[in-house]
Amino acid sequence: MTVELTYLSLTALLAASLWIPYIVGVNKHAVEGIDGFTRPADLNAFPAWVHRAHRAHLNLIEQMLPFAVIVLIAAQMGVSTTITAIAAGAFFWLRLVHAVGMISGFARFPVRPMIFVAGWACILVIGWQVLAA
């Protein structure tokens, strides 16, 4: 398995696990009078970290799809360079830092958007390598 596919796998595992903080928060801070199975409570009814956990999960899903597609295309084409490996690794670590920073509240403006843009740049770098091949 290439380095890029390894980081794609790790990113998928991160995305598959980011629902956990949100669900813990929703169950820990249940909203009275709301049946969460019928209709989830408004996120504003929960502590801010629960809302941020939800956004962290959605945010990773938003960036993971293009990352996954371009990494899978690279793998199919046999494109695996030092540049693509570094970009894939950077993408994973940026997304991990983003999730931890967002849920904890430590990563505030402008840090969070800068991490997002850096992840986007990683996708573009891999895409550039694929298109140049």
Backbone bond lengths (Angstrom), bond angles and torsions (degrees), N, CA, C in turn:
res aa  C-N    CA-C-N  psi(-1)  N-CA   C-N-CA  omega(-1)  CA-C   N-CA-C  phi
1 M - - - 1.457 - - 1.533 108.20 -
2 T 1.328 115.72 138.95 1.460 119.91 179.93 1.525 110.39 -75.41
3 V 1.307 114.77 164.20 1.468 120.67 176.52 1.531 109.86 -59.87
4 E 1.314 115.72 -40.98 1.464 120.44 -178.85 1.527 111.20 -61.83
5 L 1.324 116.75 -43.49 1.472 120.16 178.70 1.530 111.29 -68.34
6 T 1.318 116.80 -32.99 1.467 119.79 176.21 1.520 109.89 -63.07
7 Y 1.333 116.51 -46.38 1.473 119.43 178.98 1.524 112.07 -68.84
8 L 1.319 117.58 -31.38 1.462 119.56 173.51 1.524 110.25 -63.93
9 S 1.319 116.51 -42.16 1.472 120.90 177.94 1.528 110.87 -62.06
10 L 1.320 117.00 -44.67 1.466 120.77 178.89 1.528 111.17 -63.65
11 T 1.328 116.44 -39.22 1.461 120.60 178.37 1.528 110.46 -65.53
12 A 1.325 116.82 -39.68 1.463 120.47 177.53 1.526 110.78 -63.99
13 L 1.329 117.07 -40.35 1.467 120.21 177.56 1.528 111.06 -65.50
14 L 1.325 117.08 -38.10 1.461 120.66 175.83 1.524 110.18 -62.65
15 A 1.322 116.75 -46.98 1.467 120.43 179.52 1.523 111.30 -63.15
16 A 1.317 115.94 -37.62 1.464 120.09 -179.87 1.522 112.11 -70.61
17 S 1.315 117.63 -16.02 1.463 121.30 -177.63 1.522 114.21 -106.52
18 L 1.316 117.67 -12.41 1.469 119.55 -175.51 1.524 114.26 -72.11
19 W 1.310 118.22 -6.74 1.463 119.50 174.65 1.531 110.52 -73.43
20 I 1.323 117.28 -22.48 1.464 121.59 -173.41 1.530 112.69 -61.17
21 P 1.351 120.41 -50.56 1.468 117.90 179.31 1.530 112.72 -58.80
22 Y 1.323 116.35 -39.86 1.464 120.12 179.40 1.524 111.29 -61.41
23 I 1.323 116.96 -48.64 1.467 121.10 -178.32 1.529 110.89 -64.99
24 V 1.323 116.94 -38.66 1.463 119.82 176.01 1.524 109.61 -60.09
25 G 1.325 116.98 -46.17 1.460 120.75 179.95 1.515 113.29 -64.05
26 V 1.315 117.08 -42.12 1.460 121.27 179.72 1.525 110.56 -63.61
27 N 1.317 116.80 -40.56 1.466 119.85 -179.01 1.526 112.41 -77.94
28 K 1.301 116.72 -30.38 1.463 120.36 178.99 1.524 111.44 -73.40
29 H 1.321 117.12 -31.50 1.460 122.55 -176.59 1.530 109.83 -119.97
30 A 1.304 116.04 55.76 1.469 120.80 -178.45 1.529 110.44 -58.00
31 V 1.321 115.21 140.72 1.456 121.26 179.62 1.522 108.32 -93.64
32 E 1.299 115.81 123.05 1.462 121.78 -176.77 1.530 110.40 -63.92
33 G 1.315 114.96 135.27 1.456 120.61 177.38 1.517 114.40 85.44
34 I 1.313 117.60 1.09 1.470 121.39 -179.68 1.519 108.61 -115.68
35 D 1.328 115.66 127.11 1.461 120.95 174.06 1.524 107.23 -92.98
36 G 1.328 115.42 105.64 1.453 120.94 -175.84 1.514 114.45 -61.02
37 F 1.326 117.76 -20.43 1.466 119.99 178.88 1.524 111.59 -84.09
38 T 1.326 116.94 -25.23 1.458 120.88 177.68 1.519 110.88 -83.01
39 R 1.326 114.56 -50.87 1.460 120.51 179.10 1.525 107.53 -153.46
40 P 1.323 117.24 119.58 1.464 119.28 -179.68 1.526 111.46 -61.06
41 A 1.315 114.60 146.70 1.460 119.84 177.28 1.524 110.16 -67.70
42 D 1.315 115.64 155.38 1.455 121.90 175.23 1.529 108.40 -60.22
43 L 1.310 117.03 135.12 1.460 120.39 -178.35 1.526 112.38 -60.00
44 N 1.318 117.17 -24.61 1.464 120.23 178.39 1.524 112.15 -66.96
45 A 1.321 117.28 -15.86 1.461 121.15 179.12 1.526 112.25 -79.00
46 F 1.314 117.04 -10.23 1.459 122.03 -177.15 1.525 110.66 -104.92
47 P 1.323 116.86 164.24 1.469 119.29 173.40 1.528 110.53 -58.58
48 A 1.308 116.03 154.93 1.470 121.33 -175.31 1.531 112.24 -57.04
49 W 1.338 118.15 -35.68 1.467 119.45 -177.27 1.525 111.63 -65.44
50 V 1.333 117.64 -29.76 1.469 120.46 178.77 1.527 109.23 -68.18
51 H 1.331 115.88 -43.40 1.461 120.41 177.35 1.530 110.04 -62.59
52 R 1.341 116.76 -42.13 1.463 119.93 179.39 1.528 111.31 -65.85
53 A 1.336 117.78 -35.28 1.467 120.98 177.55 1.533 110.35 -63.06
54 H 1.318 115.48 -41.14 1.468 120.14 177.43 1.527 110.32 -62.53
55 R 1.324 116.45 -45.48 1.464 120.85 -179.64 1.530 111.76 -66.76
56 A 1.333 116.53 -36.29 1.468 119.58 179.05 1.523 110.62 -61.84
57 H 1.328 115.84 -40.88 1.462 120.23 178.74 1.524 110.57 -65.39
58 L 1.329 117.05 -49.26 1.461 120.43 179.75 1.523 111.35 -62.16
59 N 1.317 116.58 -39.75 1.451 121.21 -178.03 1.528 111.13 -63.55
60 L 1.327 116.73 -41.15 1.469 119.45 177.88 1.527 110.46 -65.92
61 I 1.329 116.89 -41.65 1.468 119.78 179.01 1.534 110.33 -60.14
62 E 1.337 116.78 -38.78 1.463 121.06 179.42 1.527 111.68 -60.47
63 Q 1.323 117.10 -40.81 1.466 119.46 -177.85 1.515 113.10 -88.85
64 M 1.320 116.89 -22.20 1.454 118.41 -175.40 1.533 112.50 -70.47
65 L 1.312 117.48 -35.77 1.464 119.00 -178.39 1.527 111.90 -58.69
66 P 1.331 120.11 -53.81 1.466 117.50 178.94 1.532 112.80 -63.98
67 F 1.343 116.78 -34.82 1.465 120.04 176.66 1.521 110.06 -61.23
68 A 1.321 116.89 -47.53 1.465 121.13 -178.84 1.526 111.11 -62.07
69 V 1.310 116.31 -44.96 1.469 119.51 -178.28 1.524 110.71 -61.32
70 I 1.331 117.02 -47.50 1.463 118.91 -175.75 1.528 111.22 -70.14
71 V 1.338 117.92 -34.80 1.470 120.42 177.41 1.537 110.00 -67.98
72 L 1.324 116.96 -40.34 1.473 119.61 178.68 1.528 111.62 -67.21
73 I 1.336 116.66 -37.59 1.472 119.35 175.43 1.528 109.78 -63.94
74 A 1.334 116.29 -43.72 1.472 120.17 178.30 1.522 110.60 -59.10
75 A 1.322 116.98 -44.03 1.466 120.72 -179.98 1.530 110.81 -63.51
76 Q 1.312 116.80 -41.64 1.462 121.19 179.85 1.530 111.15 -64.23
77 M 1.339 115.13 -35.94 1.464 119.72 -179.11 1.529 112.77 -85.30
78 G 1.330 116.98 -7.16 1.458 120.07 -178.00 1.520 113.42 77.42
79 V 1.336 115.76 22.82 1.466 120.47 179.30 1.522 108.66 -90.72
80 S 1.312 115.84 110.66 1.459 122.19 176.54 1.515 107.14 -149.44
81 T 1.308 115.78 101.86 1.460 121.77 -177.38 1.523 108.91 -119.50
82 T 1.289 115.36 172.72 1.469 119.73 175.05 1.525 109.55 -59.10
83 I 1.308 116.42 -39.47 1.470 121.05 -179.45 1.524 110.96 -64.17
84 T 1.332 117.71 -46.29 1.469 119.48 -179.16 1.525 111.03 -68.02
85 A 1.324 117.15 -35.12 1.467 120.51 178.77 1.527 110.57 -66.28
86 I 1.316 116.96 -44.25 1.469 120.70 178.48 1.520 110.25 -64.56
87 A 1.326 117.36 -42.93 1.467 120.59 -179.50 1.528 111.25 -64.69
88 A 1.318 117.67 -40.43 1.466 120.68 178.95 1.527 110.65 -66.53
89 G 1.321 116.80 -42.72 1.458 120.40 177.46 1.518 111.32 -63.72
90 A 1.319 115.88 -44.13 1.471 119.91 178.79 1.521 110.27 -61.67
91 F 1.330 117.01 -40.41 1.469 119.92 179.75 1.520 110.69 -58.86
92 F 1.330 116.64 -48.75 1.466 119.52 -179.28 1.521 111.32 -60.11
93 W 1.329 117.58 -50.12 1.461 120.32 -176.69 1.526 111.71 -66.14
94 L 1.327 117.11 -36.27 1.468 120.10 175.44 1.528 110.69 -62.26
95 R 1.326 116.41 -43.13 1.462 119.94 -178.53 1.529 110.92 -68.37
96 L 1.323 117.49 -35.87 1.460 120.34 176.87 1.531 110.43 -65.31
97 V 1.318 115.96 -46.63 1.474 120.66 177.80 1.520 110.19 -62.10
98 H 1.323 117.06 -40.61 1.462 121.42 178.60 1.526 110.39 -59.78
99 A 1.320 116.94 -47.74 1.469 120.80 -178.11 1.528 111.08 -63.08
100 V 1.315 116.55 -48.30 1.469 120.22 -179.90 1.528 110.09 -63.33
101 G 1.319 116.08 -45.20 1.461 120.28 180.00 1.510 113.28 -64.56
102 M 1.317 116.30 -38.16 1.461 120.03 -179.03 1.524 110.80 -70.91
103 I 1.311 117.56 -47.24 1.462 120.57 -177.56 1.532 110.45 -65.57
104 S 1.325 116.22 -42.21 1.468 119.83 -178.48 1.522 112.34 -74.18
105 G 1.309 116.83 -22.90 1.457 120.82 -177.64 1.519 113.18 89.09
106 F 1.338 117.57 2.01 1.465 120.69 -179.62 1.525 112.04 -73.97
107 A 1.316 117.06 -35.73 1.468 120.92 -179.07 1.529 108.53 -87.15
108 R 1.287 115.61 99.09 1.462 121.72 -179.42 1.520 109.22 -108.40
109 F 1.304 115.50 176.79 1.455 121.16 176.91 1.522 109.07 -60.11
110 P 1.299 121.48 133.32 1.458 129.62 5.38 1.528 113.70 -96.53
111 V 1.329 118.22 8.39 1.476 120.48 -174.71 1.526 111.33 -63.49
112 R 1.331 117.51 -48.64 1.471 119.94 -176.89 1.520 112.19 -59.07
113 P 1.338 119.79 -49.90 1.468 118.19 177.97 1.527 113.07 -62.77
114 M 1.326 116.44 -31.57 1.462 118.87 178.46 1.527 110.85 -67.13
115 I 1.335 117.07 -37.76 1.469 120.82 176.81 1.524 109.42 -65.17
116 F 1.334 116.99 -42.98 1.463 121.22 179.12 1.529 110.20 -59.94
117 V 1.329 116.96 -47.39 1.464 121.33 -178.89 1.530 110.38 -64.61
118 A 1.319 117.51 -37.84 1.468 120.15 177.56 1.534 110.25 -63.40
119 G 1.342 117.60 -39.92 1.459 120.95 175.62 1.515 111.80 -62.32
120 W 1.323 115.73 -42.07 1.465 121.41 177.17 1.526 109.91 -60.78
121 A 1.342 116.44 -41.67 1.463 120.55 178.89 1.533 110.96 -62.52
122 C 1.324 117.15 -37.33 1.471 120.62 176.88 1.524 110.78 -60.75
123 I 1.320 116.11 -41.85 1.469 120.44 178.03 1.530 109.82 -63.07
124 L 1.326 116.52 -43.56 1.462 120.28 179.65 1.531 111.67 -63.41
125 V 1.323 117.04 -38.57 1.467 120.85 179.41 1.531 110.32 -63.30
126 I 1.319 116.24 -45.62 1.474 118.77 178.54 1.526 109.84 -64.83
127 G 1.332 116.44 -42.59 1.459 120.52 177.70 1.535 112.46 -59.90
128 W 1.312 115.96 -39.42 1.463 120.95 177.51 1.522 110.47 -62.45
129 Q 1.329 117.00 -42.20 1.468 121.26 178.56 1.533 110.73 -64.15
130 V 1.315 116.24 -38.95 1.476 120.65 178.83 1.531 109.96 -65.88
131 L 1.323 115.88 -47.44 1.462 119.25 -177.46 1.537 111.97 -68.80
132 A 1.322 116.62 -27.62 1.471 120.05 179.24 1.530 112.33 -79.68
133 A 1.327 116.88 -15.29 1.469 120.38 -176.06 1.514 112.43 -73.75
